[in-house]
Amino acid sequence: MTGYSELAALVSGPVLTASEPGFADEVAAFISSTTHTPDVVVGATSPHDVVQAVRFARSNRLPVRVQSTGHGAFAPIAAGMLVTTNRLNDLDVDHVSRIAAIGAGVRWAAVVEAAAEHGLAPITGSSPNVGAVGFLAGGGLGPLSRSHGFASDYIRGFSVVTGDGELREATSEENPDLFWALRGGKGGLGIVTEVRVELVELSSLYGGALFFEEQHIDTVLRAWIDWTATAPDDVTTSVGIFRLPPFDFIPEPLRGRTVIALRFARPGTAGDGERIAAPLRSIAPVYLDLLGELPPGQIGAIHNDPTDPGPGWDRGMLLTGVDQDFATALLSQVGSGRDVPFLLAEMRHLGGATRTDVAGGSAVGGRASDFTFSLIGVPDVSLFDTVLPEVSDRIVTAIGRWVSPETNINFAGRPRSYEHFVSAWPAVTFERLASVRRRYDPDGVLPYGPVRG
């Protein structure tokens, strides 16, 4: 560990270089097709470790990046220092104040389970397997988005180590500019060691998914688009066109099939939920009906996202209002009978509470858009750099007139250019974020995003 013995003496967690045992496991990401090769990785066990790591990096002019679970690791880290925060897994749920203090390594599943014991719930994402902090830092959209808004709207405070090596508190009253930026600004602002979020009262949830066979894809998508025009604000829905491989881990009824799934979530009991969902159930013959009353602790069953690491490629964007012309354009590319190399083409309905920013504002991008659109590529790494980008370009060109000029950083996928990166926020927000980064990281220790071309 030549050159890093001084750092190893300052921290309690592991300090590893590529030649040492344990390095590969320490840098491994959920996206297994991404291989990180930093000069050194520091496995933080406490905020003190993070402080010492950042100060060492600043003194030695090492860029610092951070990883908890690696769900967003679409680009390899090839130099500098990587700080892993998965060991910062303290979690405290105060059911009286309805505040959950969440360590940087905690996944949503643990928060959902702990809160559910008290009839409470966090505003989480579609996958309980992702890290809470990374999801929140980009805003956070999930099954309760229309009824409750962005997940970051419920953040009440951060503990964060900024690029100058200081551990700071960021709240609406203490370092409010940093607090504003961390709610949606994603990276380059500091290494969060803990976040405090407000929980909501949620004792029951009507949610799940309706699956329809391939021959009904066009009918279901068109009917869902019409239905969203008058959808209640407390109902969050999405559709996903799945082309599932014949892998053993896929449930037998879906294995090797092409289907369209219509997902539904509404806080409350079955009565009103069944009534509101009835027009969706009647669109076409339902192949699998997995929609019903759920305990909030099972919110992950609505999307049933993968929980095991694997290779990953995705491309995402936001959409303005869509119509039947949009449906025609999209179905010409991914509809029934089309052969495309994507496991999933998905749309999520926004609006409702996502439109309203928090008091004092936040750095979240995408509040003005109506839908998300995502493509998840087949897990064949030989296609990642050629076929998948080419086919996705064709699809995006077909729906181009409905693509919003602004996206959201959590849904953008890997930035394809500096301009694409910038589009994750309104222009005025991006400029303010840059100013906050300069203030708290004057030496640029925490680089974030592609370099301007």
NUSEMAR-816174 format. One record per atom (N, C-alpha, C): residue in three letters; x, y, z. Coordinates in pm, whole numbers, plus 50000, padded with zeros to 5 digits. Layout:
N
alaXYZ...
REM end
This chain:
453
met500844988050000met500005000050000met500885012550000thr501915012049920thr502845023249914thr502105036049883gly502305046249964gly501695059249940gly500395061250015tyr499775050450064tyr498495051650131tyr498535046850275ser499705043950327ser499815039450466ser499385050550563glu499685062850527glu499275074150612glu497755074850621leu497075073150508leu495625073350508leu495055061550587ala495655049850570ala495175037950641ala495245039750792ala496235047350837ala496385049750981ala495345059551034leu494705067050946leu493755077350988leu492315072350994val492025061150926val490655056450917val490525042450975ser489315038851010ser489055025551067ser488725015250960gly488175019750848gly487775010650742gly488945006750654pro488724997450561pro489784992850472pro490225003750374val491515003750346val492105012350243val492835002950149leu492365001950024leu492864991549935leu493244997049799thr494284991149741thr494654993749602thr494404981049521ala494534982249390ala494134971349301ala494914958449323ser496114959349377ser496934947449396ser496624939849524glu495694945049604glu495444939149736glu494164930849739pro494184920249819pro492974912049833pro491794920349883gly490644917849828gly489444924749870gly489104937049787phe490044941449703phe489814953549624phe488614951949531ala488574940849456ala487504938849358ala486134938649424asp486044931949539asp484764931449610asp484374945249662glu485344952949706glu485054966149765glu484514975849660val485024974949537val484614984549433val483454979349350ala483024966749372ala481984960749288ala480684968649296ala480034970149182ala478774977449173ala477634967949140phe476404971949171phe475224964149134phe475194962148983ile475594972448907ile475724971148762ile477034963848736ser476964950748721ser478194942648718ser478994944448591ser478404950248488ser479154952748365ser480104964548377thr480004972048486thr480904983248512thr481984978848609thr483244980648568thr484384976948652thr485124989548692his485144992448821his485865004148872his487325000548898thr488215009748862thr489645007848888thr490265020748944pro489765025649056pro490365037649115pro491775034649165asp492535045149191asp493865043249248asp493765037249387val492735041149461val492565036249598val491075036749633val490645027149712val489275027149762val489315027349914val488445035649973val488325036650118val486935032150158gly486865021550240gly485585016750289gly485245023750419ala484445034250411ala484165042550528ala483295035050629thr483685035850755thr482895029950863thr482245040450951ser482545053150927ser482025064051009ser482185077050934pro481475087650977pro481705100750917pro483155105150931his483815101351042his485225104651060his486075099150946asp485805086750907asp486545080850795asp486365088950667val485145093550643val484885101350522val485645114550527val485625121050642val486355133650659val487835131650628gln488435121350689gln489865119150670gln490185115550525ala489315107850461ala489545104050321ala489515116450231val488525125050251val488425137050167val489585146450192arg489975148150316arg491115156850346arg492405151450284phe492605138350292phe493785132250230phe493765134450078ala492605132150019ala492485133949874ala492745148449834arg492225157649913arg492425171749881arg493905175449888ser494595170449990ser496025173450006ser496865167249895asn496385155949842asn497155148649742asn496565149949601arg495655159249586arg495065162349455arg494475150049387leu493735142249464leu493035130549412leu491555133749397pro490985131649281pro489525133149270pro488835122149351val487705125549412val486985116149498val485585113849442arg485225101049433arg483865097249397arg483335087849504val482025085649502val481395078249611val480465067549554gln480375056449626gln479455045749587gln478905038849711ser477595036549710ser476975028549816ser476625014849760thr475585014149677thr475195001249619thr475674999649475gly475855010649404gly476295009849265gly475175007249167his473935010649204his472825009049110his472925019048994gly473615030049014gly473755039848908gly475135040048846ala475865029148860ala477255028748814ala477335024848667phe476875033648580phe476915030848438phe478235035048374ala479055042648447ala480355046948395ala481445042448491pro482535036548441pro483605031848529pro484405043348589ile484855041448711ile485765050748778ile487175045448756ala487995052948685ala489285047748639ala490475054048708ala490275063148801ala491405069748868ala490915076148996gly491865081249076gly491505088449196gly491075079249309met490245084549397met489785077449516met488295074549505leu487925062449545leu486525058849560leu486245056649707val485245063449760val484795061349897val483515053249893thr483535041549955thr482325033249962thr481655035550097thr480345037050093thr479595040850214thr478635030050260asn478735017950206asn477775007550239asn477825003250386arg478945006150456arg479045002550598arg478345012750689leu477945024050635leu477245034250714leu475765030650715asn475425020350790asn474095014450780asn473235016150905asp473495026550982asp472635029451097asp471275034451048leu470235030151117leu468875034351084leu468085036151212asp467465047751227asp466645050251344asp465315056351299val464215049851335val462885054851302val462225059751430asp461935072651436asp461235078651549asp459775080051509his458925071251563his457535071251519his456745083051575val457275089651678val456595101251734val456795113451644ser458045116151610ser458335127451522ser458125123951375arg458005111051346arg457885105751209arg459105109251125ile460275108751187ile461535111351117ile462375098651119ala462895094951003ala463835083750992ala465215089350964ala466185085851049ala467595089551027ala468245077650957ile468715079950835ile469125069150746ile470595070750711gly471415060850746gly472815061050709gly472995059450560ala474165063750511ala474405064050367ala474425050250302gly474605039750380gly474635026350324gly473325018850332val472295025150386val471015018450408val470215017750277arg469635006150252arg468755004450138arg467305006950180trp466475010350082trp465095013950113trp464335002750182ala464644990250150ala463904979150209ala463914979850361ala465064983350419ala465174984050564ala464314995350620val464265006650549val463465018050595val461985014750585val461585008750473val460175004950454val459724995550565glu460534985550595glu460164975750697glu460064982150835ala461054990350871ala461054996451004ala459895006251020ala459595013750915ala458505023450924ala457145016550930ala456995005550857ala455714998650850ala455254993450986glu456194990751075glu455834986251209glu455014996651285his455085009151241his454385020151309his453285026051222gly452905019151116gly451885024451027gly452385036350946leu453685036950924leu454315047950851leu455025042550728ala455395051650640ala456095047650518ala456965059050469pro458135055850412pro458895065850340pro458355067050197ile458575078250134ile458245079649992ile459445074049917thr459325061449877thr460435053949823thr460305052249673gly461285045649616gly461265042949473gly460625029649440ser460725025849314ser460115013249272ser460865001249326ser462175002849354ser462984991749403ser463434994249546pro463014985949641pro463504987349779pro464964983349793asn465574978249686asn466954973449692asn467984984449672val467574996049623val468535006749596val468885014149725gly470025020949723gly470415029049837gly469525041249850ala469165044449974ala468255055649997ala468885068949956val470155071149991val470775084149970val470895087449821gly471405078149741gly471565080949599gly470245083949531phe469215076649568phe467885078849512phe467375092749550leu467495096349677leu467005109249724leu467775120849662ala469065119149643ala469895130149594ala469475134749455gly468865125749377gly468425129549244gly466955133549236gly466275133849348gly464855137349353gly464035125549398gly464015115049317gly463355102649358gly461905101649317leu461635093549215leu460275090949170leu459935076349194gly458745073649243gly458375059949274gly456875057649265pro456375046849324pro454965043249312pro453995053049377leu454495062249458leu453615072049523leu453875086249474ser454455087649356ser454885100849310ser453725110549290arg452655106049228arg451555115349202arg450795118849330ser450705109549422ser449995112349546ser450845120249645his452175118449640his453025124449743his454195132749691gly454505132149563gly455575140349509gly456905133149503phe457965140949482phe459315135649480phe459725131449621ala460495120749630ala460955116049761ala461795126549832ser462565134249756ser463435144249818ser462645155549883asp461365156949850asp460535167049914asp460365164350064tyr460655152050107tyr460455148150246tyr461765148150327ile462835152650265ile464105153550337ile464065165350433arg464515162950555arg464525173450656arg465935177150700gly466935169750656gly468305173450692gly469325163350643phe470545168050627phe471665159550587phe472835161650682ser473625151050699ser474995152350747ser475865149150627val476775158050593val477505156650467val478925161950482val479865154550425val481255159050420val481465165850286thr481755178750290thr481915186450167thr483355185650117gly483575190749996gly484875189349931gly486015196150003asp485715205050098asp486775211250177asp487135202950299gly486535190950310gly486895181750419gly486185184650550glu485085192050547glu484345195250668glu483035187250674leu482725182250794leu481435175650818leu480425186350855arg479395187950775arg478435198650795arg477025193050808glu476175200750872glu474755198050872glu474105207250768ala473185201750692ala472475209550591ala470985207950615thr470355219050654thr468905219150677thr468365232250620ser467075234450637ser466485246950589ser467025259050664glu467615256750783glu468125267850863glu469645268250870glu470305256750855glu471765256050863glu472315252050726asn473175260750671asn473675258750534asn472525256350437pro471565265650432pro470365263350350pro470655262250201asp471715268750153asp472025267450010asp472485253349977leu473245247250067leu473655233350046leu472465223950058phe471565226650151phe470345218750168phe469515219250040trp469355231249985trp468625232849859trp469255224249750ala470575224749740ala471265217749632ala471215202649646leu471345197649768leu471365183249791leu470015176749763arg468955184349768arg467625178949735arg467405179949584gly468075170949510gly467885170249366gly469125172749284gly470175178549344gly471375181849269gly472305170149244lys472045158949310lys472735146149293lys474175146549343gly475175148149256gly476575146249294gly477395158949296gly478645157349341gly479595168449342gly479375178649450leu478465175849544leu478145185349649leu478685181149784gly479095168749795gly479585163449921gly479295148649929ile479825142150032ile479535128150057ile478585127450175val477345123950148val476325123350253val476615111350342thr476625113550473thr476795102550568thr475475098650633glu474535108050639glu473215105150693glu472205114850635val470985110050614val469885118550571val468695116050663arg467985126750695arg466765125550776arg465565128650688val464605119250686val463425121050603val462165119950688glu461155127450647glu459855126550713glu459075114950654leu458485106950740leu457655095750699leu456195100150692val455395092850616val453985096050605val453155084850667glu451945088250710glu451045078050761glu450465070150644leu450655057050648leu450175048550539leu449925034650595ser448685031450618ser448355018450677ser447985008150572ser447515012650455ser447165003250350ser447375009650213leu447485001050114leu447825005549979leu447164996049880tyr446475001649782tyr445924993349675tyr446894994249558gly447554983349529gly448584984049427gly448944970549370gly449774970949268gly450224958849202gly450284960949053ala450124950148976ala450254950948832ala449264941748763leu448814946248647leu448004938148556leu448854934948435phe448974922248400phe449764918148284phe448814913948171phe449134918648051phe448364915147931phe449304908947829glu448814899547751glu449654892647653glu450014901647535glu450984896947458glu451594905347354glu450574910847255gln449594903247218gln448644907947116gln447804919747163his447864922547294his447084933747348his447934946147377ile449224945747342ile450104956947375ile449574970047320asp449224970247192asp448784982847132asp447504988047198thr446564979347222thr445294983347283thr445504988847423val446334981947502val446544985947641val447264999447648leu448315001047568leu449045013747573leu448145025347534arg447395023647427arg446525034647382arg445445037947486ala444855027647544ala443805030147643ala444385036547769trp445565032247810trp446185038147930trp446505052847906ile447025056147789ile447325070247759ile446055078647770asp444955073847715asp443695081247727asp443265082347874trp443405071547949trp442985071348089trp443765081348173thr445055083248146thr445875092348227thr445415106848216ala444715110148110ala444285124148091ala443365128748203thr442625119548264thr441715123148372thr441985115048499ala443165109548510ala443495101148626ala443485109448754pro442975103948864pro443025111148992pro444465114049034asp444655125249101asp445995129249143asp446605119949247asp445785111949315asp446335103249417asp446635089149364val446565087349233val446855074349171val448095075749083thr449055066949104thr450275066649024thr450295053748943thr450415055048811thr450425043348724thr451635043948630ser451935032448572ser452975031648470ser452685019648382val453275019548263val453185007848176val454605003748136gly454794990748121gly456074985648077gly455864974447977ile456494975847861ile456474965247760ile457694956647784phe457494944347828phe458564935247866phe458794924847756arg460044922847722arg460464911547639arg461424903347724leu460874893147787leu461594886047893leu462274873647838pro463544871647870pro464264859747823pro463804847347900pro464144835547851pro463724823147918pro464674819048030phe464934828548122phe465854825848232phe465104819948351asp465774811248425asp465134804148536asp464634813348646phe465324824548666phe464934833348778phe463664841248748ile463204841248624ile461964848048589ile460784838748619pro459744843548687pro458594834948718pro458064827948594glu457694815448607glu457314807048494glu456224813348406pro455194819648461pro454154825348374pro454674836348280leu455824842348313leu456354853248231leu457614849248156arg458164837948186arg459444833748131arg459364832247979gly460244839547909gly460294838547763gly459154845447691arg458374853547760arg457194859847701arg457394874847676thr456624879947584thr456484894347565thr455114898247617val455104907847711val453854912047775val453894927147798ile452754932647829ile452694946447877ile452114946248017ala452784953048109ala452344953748248ala451834967748276leu450684968548339leu450114981248381leu450154981448533arg450964990348588arg451154991048733arg450295002148792phe449854999948916phe448865008848979phe449195010049126ala449105022149180ala449305024149323ala448425035749370arg447665032949476arg446845043449537arg446795041149687pro447175051049768pro447045049649914pro445585047549951gly445345038050039gly443975035550082gly443605020850070thr442345017950093thr441865004150096thr441344999949957ala440914987449952ala440574981449824ala439354987749756gly438354992249835gly437104996849775gly437275007249666asp437825018849703asp438025029449604asp439055025349500gly440075018049543gly441105013849449gly440535005049338glu439684995449374glu439074986649274glu438204994649177arg437465004149232arg436585012349146arg437395020249045ile438495026549092ile439295034849002ile440035026248900ala440445014248942ala441215005548852ala440334997848755ala439034997848777ala438134989748695ala438274992448545pro438335005048500pro438495007248355pro439795001548300leu440825000848382leu442094995348337leu442004980148326arg441334973948421arg441154959448416arg440344955148293ser439494963848246ser438574960148137ser439124963247999ile440344968347991ile440904972047861ile440984960047768ala441434948747823ala441654936547744ala441664924947842pro441614912547792pro441704901147883pro443004901547963val442874900448095val444054901248181val444714887548189tyr446014887148162tyr446764874648167tyr447134871148311leu447664880848385leu447974879048526leu447444891148603asp446614888848701asp446074899648783asp446754899348919leu447714908248939leu448464909149064leu448174922349135leu446984927349115leu446564940249171leu445594937849286gly445904943449402gly445034941849517gly445534950149633glu444934948449749glu445354955949867glu446674950249919leu447614959249944leu448944955449990leu449244962150124pro449944955250214pro450534962450326pro451654971350272pro451834983450326pro452864992350274pro454254986250271gly454514976650359gly455814970250360gly456114962150236gln455094959850153gln455284952250029gln455194961149905ile455484973849921ile455364983149808ile456274979149692gly457384972249722gly458294967949616gly457674957949521ala456584951449562ala455934941549476ala455234947949357ile455014960949360ile454314967549249ile455144966749122his456434969849133his457324969249017his458144956449014asn458394950649130asn459134938049139asn460464938849064asp461234949349091asp462514951349024asp463534940849067pro464554938248983pro465574928249017pro466314931749146thr466694921349218thr467434923349344thr468864918049337asp469204911149229asp470554905649215asp471364913949116pro472664915849143pro473514923349049pro473534916948911gly473774925048811gly473864920048674gly474304931248582pro474634927748457pro475024938048361pro473844947148331gly474114959848305gly473014969148286gly473304979948184trp472294982948105trp472334994048009trp470945000448011asp470905013648026asp469605020148018asp469725033847955arg468605038747912arg468505052347857arg467155057847898gly467175069947953gly465935075548003gly465775090147968met464545094647976met464225108647947met462825111448003leu462415123947994leu461075127748033leu460295131947909leu458975131247920leu458105134547808leu457125145547846thr456775153547747thr455675162947764thr454375155247738gly453245162147736gly451975155447717gly451965146447594val451475134247609val451445124747498val450015122747451asp449885117147331asp448565115247271asp448605102647184gln447565100647105gln447515088647023gln448535088946909asp448945100546865asp450035101246767asp451335096346829phe451545099846956phe452715094547026phe452635079347034ala451465074147069ala451305059647078ala451645052946946thr451185058846837thr451485053146705thr452985052946679ala453645064046713ala455095064846691ala455845054746776leu455475053546904leu456185044246992leu455905029746953leu454655026646925leu454315012746892leu454945008346761ser455215017746672ser455895014046548ser457305008946574gln457825011946693gln459185007846729gln459214996146826val458304996046927val458404986147034val457114978347056gly456144979946966gly454864973646985gly454854958746955ser453684953046952ser453514938746928ser454164934746796gly454914923746800gly455564918546680gly456894924846647arg457304935246718arg458594941746692arg459714933946759asp460864933446695asp462024926546748asp463074937046785val463144940346914val464094950446960val464884944947079pro466134949047095pro466994943347200pro466824949947336phe465574951247380phe465314957647509phe464434948747595leu464854947047720leu464034939647816leu462764947447848leu462884960647848leu461764968847896leu461754982347827ala460574986247781ala460305000047740ala459195004947833glu459465015147911glu458565018848021glu458215033548018met456965036348056met456495049948080met455885050748219arg456185061448292arg455575063948422arg454845077348417his453645077548471his452825089548471his453245098748585leu453565111148553leu453925121248652leu452745130948671gly453035142548725gly451965152048755gly451505150448898gly450325155648928gly449855155249065gly450825162549156ala451235156149264ala452095162549363ala453515165049313thr453925158849203thr455285161449154thr455425175649100arg454305182049069arg454355195549013arg454765206049118thr454485203349245thr454635213649349thr455965212249420asp456785222649413asp458065222649483asp457855225149631val458875222149710val458825224249853val458965239049886ala458585242850006ala458795256550052ala460285259650048gly460655270649991gly462065274149978gly462715268549855gly462045259449786gly462545254149661gly463565242949679ser463805235649571ser464795224949568ser465405224349429ala466455216249417ala467175215449291ala466665204349199val465525198549228val464985187549147val464685192349005gly465095184248908gly464755187048769gly463585178648725gly462775184048633gly461735176148571gly460335178148623arg460095187848707arg458745189548764arg457715193248658ala458125198948548ala457155203448448ala456755192448351ser457375180848357ser457115170348260ser455935161648304asp455415153848208asp454205146048232asp454455131148247phe455545126148189phe455845111948192phe457355109848193thr457775098348243thr459135093748218thr459085083548105phe460225081648039phe460355071147938phe461735065047952ser461775051747963ser463045044747984ser463135032347896leu464345029347854leu464655017047783leu465715009647862ile465474996947891ile466434988447959ile466924977947859gly468214978047831gly468764969247730gly468884954847776val468964945647679val469204931547711val470594930447776pro470784920747865pro472054919747940pro473174913047861asp473414918147742asp474484913147656asp475484924447635val476604923947706val477544935147705val478114937747566ser478094927847478ser478624929947343ser477774939747263leu476554942547311leu475654951747241leu475664965747302phe476304967447416phe476164979847493phe476684992147419asp477744990847344asp478375002647283asp477965004947139thr477254995447079thr476914996746937thr475424995046914val474924982846927val473554979846888val472534987446973leu472694987047107leu471704993547193leu471645008647170pro472785015747161pro472685030147131pro472035032846995glu472365024746894glu471815027146760glu470305025046757val469835014046817val468405011446815val467665021446903ser468245025047017ser467575034947102ser467515048447034asp468535052046957asp468485064646881asp467295064646785arg467065053146721arg465945052146627arg464615054046699ile464505047946816ile463255049146893ile463035063546939val464105069646992val463985083347043val463675093046929thr464245090646811thr463925099146696thr462445098146662ala461895086146670ala460485084246636ala459565091846730ile459935093046858ile459085099846956ile459625113646991gly460555118746910gly461295130846944gly460465142946976arg459335144746908arg458545157046930arg457895157347067trp457855145847137trp457265145347270trp458305144947381val459585144547345val460645143847446val460875157647505ser460835158447636ser461025171147704ser462475175747691pro462705188747676pro464095193647673pro464795192347808glu464005190447912glu464575188848046glu464315174748094thr465305168648160thr465115155348214thr465315155848366asn465485144348425asn465785143248568asn467005134248579ile467945137848663ile469235131048666ile469105116248700asn468125112448781asn467955098248813asn467415090148696phe466795096948599phe466205089848485phe466985091948356ala468075099248361ala468815102348239ala469715091148194gly470035081548284gly471025071448249gly472405077748244arg473315071248172arg474665076548160arg474655088848069pro475135100448118pro475165112348033pro475965109947905arg475355112747791arg476005110447663arg476865122147620ser476695133547685ser477455145647653ser477285155547766tyr478065166147762tyr477905176747862tyr476515182947851glu476045184747728glu474735190947708glu473615182147763his473755169147745his472755159947800his472755160747953phe473925161248012phe474045162348157phe473365175048207val473645186148142val473085199048184val471555198848176ser471005191148082ser469555191248062ser468785184748176ala469485179048273ala468805172848387ala468215183048485trp468485195848461trp467955206448547trp467575218548462pro466645226848508pro466435239648442pro467745247648443ala467945256148344ala469205263348330ala469555271348456val468565278148513val468845286248632val469225277448750thr468645265548759thr468985256248866thr470405251048848phe470765247648724phe472105242448699phe473175252748736glu472945265248702glu473915275748734glu474035277548886arg472915276848955arg472975278149101arg473685266249164leu473455254349110leu474165242549159leu475675244149142ala476085249149027ala477515251249003ala478115260949104ser477355271149139ser477825280749238ser477965274449376val476985266149416val477055259449546val478245249849548arg478465242649439arg479605233449435arg480925240949453arg481055252249387arg482295260049401arg482485264949544arg481405268249610arg481525273449747arg482005262749844tyr481445250749833tyr481765240149930tyr482865230749884asp483285231949760asp484375223749707asp485265232449619pro485945242249679pro486695252049600pro487815246049517asp488325234349556asp489435228249483asp488965217549386gly487685215649372gly487185205749277gly487545191549311val487495188149441val487845174649485val486775164449445leu485535168849430leu484405160049403leu483865162249263pro484585157949159pro484125160449022pro482815153348995tyr482005159448911tyr480695153648881tyr480275157448741gly479885147548662gly479405149948527gly480515150748426pro480165149748296pro481175150748191pro481725164948179val482915165948125val483565178848105val482955185547981arg482795198547988arg482265206047874arg483135203647752gly482505200247639gly483255197047517gly483765209347447
REM end
